Amino acid sequence: MTSDAQATPAAGEPDGLPVPRRYWSILAIALAITLAVLDSAIANVALPTIARELKASPGAAVWVVNAYQVAIVVSLLPLAALGEIVGYQRVYQGGLLLFVLASLGCAMSHSIDALAVARTIQGFGAAGIMGINGALVRHTYPQARLGQGIGINAMVVSVSSALGPTVAAAILSIARWPWLFGVNVPIGIAAFLVASFALPRTPTTRRRFDWVAALLNAATFGLIVAGAEAWERGSALVGAGAVALGLAAAVLLAARELPRPAPLVPFDLLRIPAFGMAVLTSICSFVAQMMVFVSLPFYFQAALGRSAVETGLLMTPWPAAVGLTAPVAGHLADRLPAGLLGGIGLGVLSLGLFLMALSPAHPTDLDIAWRMAVCGFGFGVFQSPNNRAMLGSAPLPRSGAAGGMLATARLTGQTAGAAAVALIFRLQGHAAGLSPVAIAAVVALVAAGVSLVRLAPPFRPASAPLASPRRSG
């Protein structure tokens, strides 16, 4: 049995990078994505320390995290589109350089406002890394080993996410908070130097960058995300107004982009059944994941009396299991349909979540850890094959748009999951208990059914036709 049909390189174009350059490219990609993922987790852990030392209120300190996230979400798709025009490696290196310079700015900040501005710039740099990441992985690995490459990439992301709190705690135990950002500088410089000779020189297109679409995209995602966050903090009227404006911008964006052959928001790719279904299942999976990641810390600390450190350790089995499972699932994705592997993975995730929701009234650490590991195992089995299906079902010249949509689907799901938990907490308060986990289990089960639908013939299309783009220098 073979995997879902995929676009293949056009005649005369190389199928991935030769060895050993492929390994250097993997290193450059891994170093950069590690920095982007670690930085988000590190900042979350360090917020109380930063707020105390900069004499900032908790509300102002939250913008150290929010500014980074909003900057990423508004610029992912525009930077992915820019990569198709000027070359993915140029956008990746530019994003990495901006990230390093902004990290230096974060380390030198003496006020919460200056730090928030530096974090915004850092978020734009991170978007250049995240939005192009999938396209570079696709051009680095041969098509026959694309699942393997995506699995390794997923492992790097999961391990980085799991190590974030530990790294932050280790740095804060021996140094002040500016070093949380300062350590990015030497690692980022090393990644930039390796990227300068190792990354693939990818095909480009001759179309112009659509600034109007980029601004409408920023308004759509920025206002909706900011509105959701305002609503979570209790500003319901402000949040609703921002979301309404964001939806209005989305209507204008869709009206402008739908007729275009290669739109900034990849409506052309969403018309491909395999791609659209992969995006849908990805959003659902991250809704379930974020509902758990947001709600369980409250349950562990408020209901079970666990400390913050214990809570972090109890959450770790999930990303650790993903890190162990993702490379194996990626290897299987080169041989088995994504719909099958995704259905199995999401089914296991749903089972793990149901088991967590039915935990004993006073669970031991082991009771919690093995259930979290089951969830992570299921998520890992799903993620790599689904990402492969998303990237592989798009024409090769649209790899940037596919990679940008992959990252956007993740952030969309995470934002929706966090908003759902905020609504549950508002309605039920501390009585919510494990109800968000039970709802997440239902979401994962529905997503498993959607994934299995992909085994039907309409969702296993023939390889997409390719254009003959010029190659960047």
KAWO-V54608 format. One line per field, one symbol per residue. burial: 1 if it has 9 or more other C-alpha atoms within 8 Angstrom, else 0. Layout:
burial: ???
This chain:
burial: 00111110100000111000110111111111111111111110111101100101000111111011111111111111111111111111111111111111111010010111111111111111111111111111111011111111111111111111101110110000111111011011101101100111111110000000110111111111111111110011011111111111110110011100001101111101111111111111111111111111111111000100001101111111111111111111111111111111111111111111101000100011111111111111111111111111111111111111111111111111111111111000000101011111111110111111111000111011010000010
